Amino acid sequence: MSSKVTVGAAAVAEPVSEELIAFFADREGVVQVFDFDNDAVFDFNWRLYENCLQVNACFPPLACIPPLFISVWCCCMPLYLGGCARKNVRDGADAQHVCVTQDGIVYT
């Protein structure tokens, strides 16, 4: 199977991975499986995540307790951003799948 992406007036066929086809194998009436550009989704979501984090740094809930806020922000945030936060955003981008069935669109 392949998905078709329209660029201007031309349609470009892009192959869909076998894993993605196998993901929807249990669905009845699958017409076509589409693949997301996971790298572009990740880049967008990561920039959004970083920007939201910067806004929350200005008005954090722990700001009413400055010593606690400073210690948490300085010690834990670099570990969180460099470790599990980036992996969570990547997993969220990789977990998006879509296909067209006879009954409608399935987005998971």
N, CA, C and O atoms as CSV, one atom per row, in Angstrom:
chain,resi,resn,atom,element,x,y,z
A,1,MET,N,N,0.837,-1.182,0.000
A,1,MET,CA,C,0.000,0.000,0.000
A,1,MET,C,C,0.873,1.233,0.000
A,1,MET,O,O,2.032,1.182,0.413
A,2,SER,N,N,0.341,2.304,-0.446
A,2,SER,CA,C,1.057,3.567,-0.395
A,2,SER,C,C,0.062,4.689,-0.182
A,2,SER,O,O,-1.113,4.571,-0.529
A,3,SER,N,N,0.535,5.757,0.381
A,3,SER,CA,C,-0.301,6.934,0.550
A,3,SER,C,C,0.049,7.918,-0.547
A,3,SER,O,O,1.154,7.887,-1.087
A,4,LYS,N,N,-0.875,8.781,-0.875
A,4,LYS,CA,C,-0.632,9.783,-1.900
A,4,LYS,C,C,-0.673,11.158,-1.264
A,4,LYS,O,O,-1.625,11.511,-0.567
A,5,VAL,N,N,0.345,11.908,-1.508
A,5,VAL,CA,C,0.437,13.259,-0.994
A,5,VAL,C,C,0.364,14.200,-2.187
A,5,VAL,O,O,1.110,14.038,-3.154
A,6,THR,N,N,-0.522,15.171,-2.126
A,6,THR,CA,C,-0.649,16.108,-3.228
A,6,THR,C,C,0.291,17.279,-3.008
A,6,THR,O,O,0.225,17.968,-1.990
A,7,VAL,N,N,1.164,17.490,-3.976
A,7,VAL,CA,C,2.093,18.608,-3.947
A,7,VAL,C,C,1.786,19.454,-5.170
A,7,VAL,O,O,2.097,19.059,-6.294
A,8,GLY,N,N,1.180,20.612,-4.959
A,8,GLY,CA,C,0.750,21.428,-6.097
A,8,GLY,C,C,-0.337,20.694,-6.854
A,8,GLY,O,O,-1.407,20.430,-6.306
A,9,ALA,N,N,-0.075,20.362,-8.104
A,9,ALA,CA,C,-1.062,19.653,-8.914
A,9,ALA,C,C,-0.708,18.188,-9.085
A,9,ALA,O,O,-1.502,17.432,-9.645
A,10,ALA,N,N,0.472,17.762,-8.616
A,10,ALA,CA,C,0.914,16.383,-8.809
A,10,ALA,C,C,0.722,15.573,-7.527
A,10,ALA,O,O,0.867,16.095,-6.422
A,11,ALA,N,N,0.398,14.304,-7.691
A,11,ALA,CA,C,0.271,13.401,-6.552
A,11,ALA,C,C,1.527,12.544,-6.483
A,11,ALA,O,O,1.936,11.944,-7.476
A,12,VAL,N,N,2.136,12.492,-5.300
A,12,VAL,CA,C,3.362,11.737,-5.106
A,12,VAL,C,C,3.035,10.541,-4.219
A,12,VAL,O,O,2.482,10.706,-3.131
A,13,ALA,N,N,3.373,9.339,-4.678
A,13,ALA,CA,C,3.108,8.136,-3.893
A,13,ALA,C,C,4.258,7.897,-2.926
A,13,ALA,O,O,5.425,7.892,-3.320
A,14,GLU,N,N,3.921,7.700,-1.663
A,14,GLU,CA,C,4.923,7.399,-0.650
A,14,GLU,C,C,4.585,6.039,-0.050
A,14,GLU,O,O,3.443,5.802,0.345
A,15,PRO,N,N,5.566,5.146,0.020
A,15,PRO,CA,C,5.280,3.819,0.592
A,15,PRO,C,C,5.018,3.898,2.084
A,15,PRO,O,O,5.612,4.707,2.797
A,16,VAL,N,N,4.124,3.049,2.539
A,16,VAL,CA,C,3.782,2.965,3.959
A,16,VAL,C,C,4.460,1.714,4.506
A,16,VAL,O,O,4.491,0.679,3.841
A,17,SER,N,N,5.001,1.810,5.715
A,17,SER,CA,C,5.739,0.690,6.305
A,17,SER,C,C,4.825,-0.502,6.570
A,17,SER,O,O,3.620,-0.355,6.775
A,18,GLU,N,N,5.428,-1.675,6.559
A,18,GLU,CA,C,4.693,-2.906,6.823
A,18,GLU,C,C,4.151,-2.933,8.248
A,18,GLU,O,O,3.088,-3.504,8.495
A,19,GLU,N,N,4.874,-2.320,9.189
A,19,GLU,CA,C,4.403,-2.271,10.578
A,19,GLU,C,C,3.097,-1.490,10.690
A,19,GLU,O,O,2.203,-1.859,11.452
A,20,LEU,N,N,2.999,-0.408,9.922
A,20,LEU,CA,C,1.791,0.405,9.959
A,20,LEU,C,C,0.615,-0.342,9.334
A,20,LEU,O,O,-0.510,-0.257,9.825
A,21,ILE,N,N,0.874,-1.064,8.265
A,21,ILE,CA,C,-0.182,-1.868,7.644
A,21,ILE,C,C,-0.623,-2.965,8.608
A,21,ILE,O,O,-1.817,-3.241,8.732
A,22,ALA,N,N,0.339,-3.594,9.292
A,22,ALA,CA,C,0.013,-4.643,10.263
A,22,ALA,C,C,-0.772,-4.078,11.443
A,22,ALA,O,O,-1.588,-4.789,12.030
A,23,PHE,N,N,-0.539,-2.797,11.806
A,23,PHE,CA,C,-1.255,-2.166,12.910
A,23,PHE,C,C,-2.760,-2.145,12.644
A,23,PHE,O,O,-3.555,-2.338,13.565
A,24,PHE,N,N,-3.150,-1.915,11.403
A,24,PHE,CA,C,-4.564,-1.850,11.042
A,24,PHE,C,C,-5.096,-3.162,10.458
A,24,PHE,O,O,-6.194,-3.185,9.903
A,25,ALA,N,N,-4.339,-4.242,10.574
A,25,ALA,CA,C,-4.742,-5.517,9.979
A,25,ALA,C,C,-6.030,-6.068,10.583
A,25,ALA,O,O,-6.779,-6.759,9.892
A,26,ASP,N,N,-6.305,-5.781,11.846
A,26,ASP,CA,C,-7.505,-6.313,12.493
A,26,ASP,C,C,-8.763,-5.498,12.191
A,26,ASP,O,O,-9.862,-5.916,12.555
A,27,ARG,N,N,-8.628,-4.368,11.547
A,27,ARG,CA,C,-9.782,-3.528,11.177
A,27,ARG,C,C,-10.425,-4.051,9.910
A,27,ARG,O,O,-9.740,-4.499,8.991
A,28,GLU,N,N,-11.731,-3.993,9.868
A,28,GLU,CA,C,-12.450,-4.415,8.665
A,28,GLU,C,C,-12.630,-3.233,7.730
A,28,GLU,O,O,-12.856,-2.109,8.179
A,29,GLY,N,N,-12.534,-3.477,6.454
A,29,GLY,CA,C,-12.831,-2.474,5.445
A,29,GLY,C,C,-11.803,-1.368,5.308
A,29,GLY,O,O,-12.157,-0.239,4.970
A,30,VAL,N,N,-10.525,-1.669,5.566
A,30,VAL,CA,C,-9.482,-0.650,5.419
A,30,VAL,C,C,-9.297,-0.363,3.934
A,30,VAL,O,O,-9.018,-1.267,3.146
A,31,VAL,N,N,-9.454,0.896,3.563
A,31,VAL,CA,C,-9.287,1.305,2.169
A,31,VAL,C,C,-7.848,1.732,1.924
A,31,VAL,O,O,-7.227,1.303,0.952
A,32,GLN,N,N,-7.309,2.587,2.814
A,32,GLN,CA,C,-5.943,3.066,2.648
A,32,GLN,C,C,-5.371,3.482,3.989
A,32,GLN,O,O,-6.071,4.007,4.855
A,33,VAL,N,N,-4.083,3.233,4.134
A,33,VAL,CA,C,-3.350,3.590,5.351
A,33,VAL,C,C,-2.446,4.768,5.019
A,33,VAL,O,O,-1.803,4.789,3.969
A,34,PHE,N,N,-2.399,5.748,5.916
A,34,PHE,CA,C,-1.567,6.927,5.717
A,34,PHE,C,C,-0.528,7.008,6.816
A,34,PHE,O,O,-0.753,6.546,7.935
A,35,ASP,N,N,0.605,7.595,6.492
A,35,ASP,CA,C,1.699,7.725,7.423
A,35,ASP,C,C,1.932,9.197,7.737
A,35,ASP,O,O,1.885,10.037,6.838
A,36,PHE,N,N,2.179,9.513,8.992
A,36,PHE,CA,C,2.514,10.872,9.391
A,36,PHE,C,C,4.011,11.095,9.203
A,36,PHE,O,O,4.791,10.143,9.211
A,37,ASP,N,N,4.403,12.335,9.037
A,37,ASP,CA,C,5.812,12.708,9.071
A,37,ASP,C,C,6.157,12.902,10.544
A,37,ASP,O,O,6.056,14.009,11.073
A,38,ASN,N,N,6.562,11.825,11.196
A,38,ASN,CA,C,6.763,11.837,12.644
A,38,ASN,C,C,7.842,12.815,13.078
A,38,ASN,O,O,7.754,13.384,14.166
A,39,ASP,N,N,8.854,13.022,12.252
A,39,ASP,CA,C,9.904,13.971,12.619
A,39,ASP,C,C,9.361,15.398,12.649
A,39,ASP,O,O,9.697,16.171,13.546
A,40,ALA,N,N,8.530,15.745,11.683
A,40,ALA,CA,C,7.942,17.093,11.667
A,40,ALA,C,C,6.974,17.277,12.837
A,40,ALA,O,O,6.935,18.343,13.450
A,41,VAL,N,N,6.197,16.240,13.144
A,41,VAL,CA,C,5.268,16.304,14.280
A,41,VAL,C,C,6.060,16.465,15.577
A,41,VAL,O,O,5.696,17.269,16.435
A,42,PHE,N,N,7.144,15.699,15.718
A,42,PHE,CA,C,7.981,15.799,16.916
A,42,PHE,C,C,8.598,17.184,17.041
A,42,PHE,O,O,8.558,17.783,18.116
A,43,ASP,N,N,9.171,17.703,15.953
A,43,ASP,CA,C,9.797,19.026,16.007
A,43,ASP,C,C,8.799,20.098,16.419
A,43,ASP,O,O,9.119,20.950,17.248
A,44,PHE,N,N,7.599,20.072,15.856
A,44,PHE,CA,C,6.574,21.049,16.213
A,44,PHE,C,C,6.176,20.912,17.682
A,44,PHE,O,O,6.134,21.901,18.414
A,45,ASN,N,N,5.884,19.678,18.108
A,45,ASN,CA,C,5.431,19.459,19.486
A,45,ASN,C,C,6.523,19.792,20.502
A,45,ASN,O,O,6.227,20.289,21.589
A,46,TRP,N,N,7.793,19.519,20.151
A,46,TRP,CA,C,8.883,19.825,21.086
A,46,TRP,C,C,9.064,21.333,21.238
A,46,TRP,O,O,9.272,21.820,22.349
A,47,ARG,N,N,8.988,22.078,20.132
A,47,ARG,CA,C,9.079,23.540,20.221
A,47,ARG,C,C,7.911,24.103,21.027
A,47,ARG,O,O,8.093,25.012,21.837
A,48,LEU,N,N,6.718,23.565,20.805
A,48,LEU,CA,C,5.543,23.992,21.566
A,48,LEU,C,C,5.732,23.692,23.050
A,48,LEU,O,O,5.427,24.529,23.900
A,49,TYR,N,N,6.228,22.513,23.358
A,49,TYR,CA,C,6.454,22.107,24.739
A,49,TYR,C,C,7.457,23.040,25.415
A,49,TYR,O,O,7.225,23.488,26.538
A,50,GLU,N,N,8.576,23.337,24.737
A,50,GLU,CA,C,9.576,24.231,25.313
A,50,GLU,C,C,9.020,25.629,25.528
A,50,GLU,O,O,9.300,26.256,26.551
A,51,ASN,N,N,8.235,26.126,24.577
A,51,ASN,CA,C,7.656,27.464,24.728
A,51,ASN,C,C,6.664,27.516,25.879
A,51,ASN,O,O,6.640,28.490,26.631
A,52,CYS,N,N,5.855,26.493,26.024
A,52,CYS,CA,C,4.903,26.450,27.143
A,52,CYS,C,C,5.641,26.369,28.466
A,52,CYS,O,O,5.212,26.961,29.457
A,53,LEU,N,N,6.741,25.647,28.489
A,53,LEU,CA,C,7.528,25.535,29.714
A,53,LEU,C,C,8.137,26.882,30.095
A,53,LEU,O,O,8.205,27.216,31.278
A,54,GLN,N,N,8.575,27.651,29.113
A,54,GLN,CA,C,9.138,28.967,29.401
A,54,GLN,C,C,8.075,29.913,29.943
A,54,GLN,O,O,8.353,30.708,30.841
A,55,VAL,N,N,6.862,29.836,29.408
A,55,VAL,CA,C,5.776,30.677,29.912
A,55,VAL,C,C,5.438,30.284,31.345
A,55,VAL,O,O,5.217,31.153,32.188
A,56,ASN,N,N,5.396,28.983,31.629
A,56,ASN,CA,C,5.080,28.523,32.981
A,56,ASN,C,C,6.186,28.863,33.963
A,56,ASN,O,O,5.934,28.945,35.166
A,57,ALA,N,N,7.414,29.065,33.479
A,57,ALA,CA,C,8.515,29.433,34.372
A,57,ALA,C,C,8.295,30.827,34.942
A,57,ALA,O,O,8.751,31.125,36.046
A,58,CYS,N,N,7.609,31.675,34.206
A,58,CYS,CA,C,7.351,33.036,34.690
A,58,CYS,C,C,6.290,33.071,35.784
A,58,CYS,O,O,6.358,33.905,36.688
A,59,PHE,N,N,5.316,32.176,35.708
A,59,PHE,CA,C,4.211,32.148,36.669
A,59,PHE,C,C,3.978,30.730,37.185
A,59,PHE,O,O,2.892,30.180,37.003
A,60,PRO,N,N,4.987,30.130,37.827
A,60,PRO,CA,C,4.827,28.747,38.279
A,60,PRO,C,C,3.997,28.653,39.552
A,60,PRO,O,O,3.914,29.614,40.316
A,61,PRO,N,N,3.389,27.506,39.776
A,61,PRO,CA,C,2.619,27.324,41.012
A,61,PRO,C,C,3.498,27.315,42.260
A,61,PRO,O,O,3.021,27.627,43.351
A,62,LEU,N,N,4.786,26.959,42.112
A,62,LEU,CA,C,5.671,26.925,43.273
A,62,LEU,C,C,6.321,28.274,43.560
A,62,LEU,O,O,7.138,28.379,44.475
A,63,ALA,N,N,5.974,29.302,42.799
A,63,ALA,CA,C,6.611,30.612,42.965
A,63,ALA,C,C,6.312,31.237,44.324
A,63,ALA,O,O,7.049,32.110,44.782
A,64,CYS,N,N,5.243,30.798,44.964
A,64,CYS,CA,C,4.923,31.353,46.280
A,64,CYS,C,C,5.903,30.850,47.344
A,64,CYS,O,O,5.953,31.397,48.445
A,65,ILE,N,N,6.679,29.816,47.024
A,65,ILE,CA,C,7.696,29.297,47.938
A,65,ILE,C,C,9.041,29.377,47.195
A,65,ILE,O,O,9.507,28.365,46.673
A,66,PRO,N,N,9.667,30.550,47.139
A,66,PRO,CA,C,10.867,30.744,46.302
A,66,PRO,C,C,12.000,29.746,46.525
A,66,PRO,O,O,12.556,29.271,45.535
A,67,PRO,N,N,12.379,29.396,47.748
A,67,PRO,CA,C,13.496,28.434,47.878
A,67,PRO,C,C,13.158,27.067,47.266
A,67,PRO,O,O,14.003,26.433,46.635
A,68,LEU,N,N,11.938,26.636,47.458
A,68,LEU,CA,C,11.532,25.347,46.902
A,68,LEU,C,C,11.489,25.424,45.379
A,68,LEU,O,O,11.940,24.506,44.694
A,69,PHE,N,N,10.950,26.510,44.857
A,69,PHE,CA,C,10.859,26.669,43.410
A,69,PHE,C,C,12.244,26.682,42.771
A,69,PHE,O,O,12.463,26.003,41.767
A,70,ILE,N,N,13.169,27.434,43.329
A,70,ILE,CA,C,14.513,27.544,42.757
A,70,ILE,C,C,15.217,26.192,42.775
A,70,ILE,O,O,15.861,25.813,41.797
A,71,SER,N,N,15.096,25.471,43.873
A,71,SER,CA,C,15.773,24.170,43.951
A,71,SER,C,C,15.150,23.167,42.976
A,71,SER,O,O,15.867,22.403,42.329
A,72,VAL,N,N,13.847,23.169,42.873
A,72,VAL,CA,C,13.190,22.249,41.937
A,72,VAL,C,C,13.526,22.623,40.504
A,72,VAL,O,O,13.846,21.752,39.696
A,73,TRP,N,N,13.460,23.905,40.181
A,73,TRP,CA,C,13.708,24.362,38.808
A,73,TRP,C,C,15.148,24.091,38.382
A,73,TRP,O,O,15.388,23.598,37.280
A,74,CYS,N,N,16.096,24.408,39.241
A,74,CYS,CA,C,17.513,24.287,38.875
A,74,CYS,C,C,18.002,22.842,38.870
A,74,CYS,O,O,18.874,22.488,38.076
A,75,CYS,N,N,17.461,22.021,39.731
A,75,CYS,CA,C,17.956,20.644,39.845
A,75,CYS,C,C,17.171,19.649,38.990
A,75,CYS,O,O,17.761,18.793,38.331
A,76,CYS,N,N,15.875,19.760,39.000
A,76,CYS,CA,C,15.053,18.728,38.362
A,76,CYS,C,C,14.741,19.011,36.893
A,76,CYS,O,O,14.639,18.077,36.098
A,77,MET,N,N,14.589,20.271,36.522
A,77,MET,CA,C,14.178,20.565,35.149
A,77,MET,C,C,15.188,20.142,34.093
A,77,MET,O,O,14.781,19.598,33.066
A,78,PRO,N,N,16.486,20.364,34.293
A,78,PRO,CA,C,17.427,19.877,33.274
A,78,PRO,C,C,17.368,18.365,33.098
A,78,PRO,O,O,17.484,17.858,31.982
A,79,LEU,N,N,17.188,17.651,34.202
A,79,LEU,CA,C,17.059,16.193,34.106
A,79,LEU,C,C,15.787,15.807,33.373
A,79,LEU,O,O,15.789,14.888,32.554
A,80,TYR,N,N,14.705,16.507,33.668
A,80,TYR,CA,C,13.430,16.205,33.030
A,80,TYR,C,C,13.466,16.521,31.535
A,80,TYR,O,O,13.042,15.704,30.718
A,81,LEU,N,N,13.970,17.700,31.177
A,81,LEU,CA,C,14.007,18.098,29.767
A,81,LEU,C,C,14.954,17.230,28.957
A,81,LEU,O,O,14.646,16.881,27.817
A,82,GLY,N,N,16.085,16.880,29.515
A,82,GLY,CA,C,17.050,16.068,28.794
A,82,GLY,C,C,16.707,14.595,28.780
A,82,GLY,O,O,17.219,13.846,27.948
A,83,GLY,N,N,15.864,14.177,29.674
A,83,GLY,CA,C,15.558,12.759,29.787
A,83,GLY,C,C,14.180,12.389,29.314
A,83,GLY,O,O,13.959,12.190,28.120
A,84,CYS,N,N,13.251,12.295,30.242
A,84,CYS,CA,C,11.951,11.714,29.912
A,84,CYS,C,C,11.036,12.646,29.128
A,84,CYS,O,O,10.171,12.156,28.402
A,85,ALA,N,N,11.179,13.947,29.235
A,85,ALA,CA,C,10.271,14.847,28.511
A,85,ALA,C,C,10.440,14.687,27.008
A,85,ALA,O,O,9.456,14.584,26.275
A,86,ARG,N,N,11.679,14.667,26.552
A,86,ARG,CA,C,11.942,14.523,25.122
A,86,ARG,C,C,11.448,13.163,24.612
A,86,ARG,O,O,10.899,13.067,23.515
A,87,LYS,N,N,11.646,12.131,25.407
A,87,LYS,CA,C,11.181,10.789,25.017
A,87,LYS,C,C,9.655,10.725,24.984
A,87,LYS,O,O,9.082,10.072,24.111
A,88,ASN,N,N,8.998,11.394,25.922
A,88,ASN,CA,C,7.536,11.404,25.938
A,88,ASN,C,C,6.968,12.104,24.709
A,88,ASN,O,O,5.990,11.640,24.124
A,89,VAL,N,N,7.581,13.223,24.317
A,89,VAL,CA,C,7.113,13.940,23.131
A,89,VAL,C,C,7.352,13.089,21.885
A,89,VAL,O,O,6.506,13.056,20.992
A,90,ARG,N,N,8.501,12.398,21.813
A,90,ARG,CA,C,8.799,11.513,20.674
A,90,ARG,C,C,7.797,10.361,20.619
A,90,ARG,O,O,7.287,10.037,19.546
A,91,ASP,N,N,7.511,9.745,21.757
A,91,ASP,CA,C,6.547,8.645,21.783
A,91,ASP,C,C,5.161,9.115,21.364
A,91,ASP,O,O,4.439,8.393,20.677
A,92,GLY,N,N,4.790,10.316,21.775
A,92,GLY,CA,C,3.494,10.856,21.364
A,92,GLY,C,C,3.406,11.055,19.864
A,92,GLY,O,O,2.355,10.817,19.269
A,93,ALA,N,N,4.492,11.488,19.247
A,93,ALA,CA,C,4.509,11.681,17.787
A,93,ALA,C,C,4.479,10.343,17.071
A,93,ALA,O,O,3.814,10.202,16.044
A,94,ASP,N,N,5.194,9.356,17.604
A,94,ASP,CA,C,5.255,8.043,16.955
A,94,ASP,C,C,3.982,7.230,17.144
A,94,ASP,O,O,3.761,6.257,16.423
A,95,ALA,N,N,3.150,7.608,18.089
A,95,ALA,CA,C,1.944,6.834,18.387
A,95,ALA,C,C,0.727,7.254,17.569
A,95,ALA,O,O,-0.369,6.744,17.802
A,96,GLN,N,N,0.890,8.163,16.628
A,96,GLN,CA,C,-0.245,8.622,15.820
A,96,GLN,C,C,-0.345,7.799,14.540
A,96,GLN,O,O,0.624,7.657,13.794
A,97,HIS,N,N,-1.533,7.264,14.307
A,97,HIS,CA,C,-1.780,6.468,13.108
A,97,HIS,C,C,-3.138,6.860,12.543
A,97,HIS,O,O,-4.039,7.233,13.294
A,98,VAL,N,N,-3.292,6.777,11.222
A,98,VAL,CA,C,-4.573,7.103,10.597
A,98,VAL,C,C,-4.780,6.202,9.381
A,98,VAL,O,O,-3.838,5.884,8.656
A,99,CYS,N,N,-6.023,5.802,9.179
A,99,CYS,CA,C,-6.388,5.053,7.979
A,99,CYS,C,C,-7.825,5.401,7.612
A,99,CYS,O,O,-8.605,5.869,8.441
A,100,VAL,N,N,-8.150,5.158,6.348
A,100,VAL,CA,C,-9.504,5.367,5.857
A,100,VAL,C,C,-10.142,3.995,5.707
A,100,VAL,O,O,-9.581,3.101,5.073
A,101,THR,N,N,-11.321,3.841,6.298
A,101,THR,CA,C,-12.058,2.579,6.157
A,101,THR,C,C,-13.350,2.869,5.379
A,101,THR,O,O,-13.646,4.011,5.028
A,102,GLN,N,N,-14.086,1.822,5.131
A,102,GLN,CA,C,-15.358,1.986,4.435
A,102,GLN,C,C,-16.355,2.760,5.283
A,102,GLN,O,O,-17.266,3.390,4.747
A,103,ASP,N,N,-16.193,2.720,6.589
A,103,ASP,CA,C,-17.110,3.393,7.506
A,103,ASP,C,C,-16.672,4.810,7.874
A,103,ASP,O,O,-17.483,5.582,8.385
A,104,GLY,N,N,-15.414,5.168,7.627
A,104,GLY,CA,C,-14.956,6.501,7.982
A,104,GLY,C,C,-13.459,6.532,8.174
A,104,GLY,O,O,-12.730,5.711,7.618
A,105,ILE,N,N,-13.006,7.492,8.969
A,105,ILE,CA,C,-11.583,7.682,9.235
A,105,ILE,C,C,-11.272,7.185,10.631
A,105,ILE,O,O,-11.978,7.512,11.585
A,106,VAL,N,N,-10.219,6.396,10.752
A,106,VAL,CA,C,-9.784,5.878,12.045
A,106,VAL,C,C,-8.478,6.572,12.389
A,106,VAL,O,O,-7.488,6.429,11.671
A,107,TYR,N,N,-8.467,7.327,13.488
A,107,TYR,CA,C,-7.281,8.030,13.970
A,107,TYR,C,C,-6.990,7.540,15.371
A,107,TYR,O,O,-7.820,7.664,16.271
A,108,THR,N,N,-5.805,6.983,15.549
A,108,THR,CA,C,-5.423,6.498,16.886
A,108,THR,C,C,-4.137,7.124,17.315
A,108,THR,O,O,-3.649,6.844,18.410
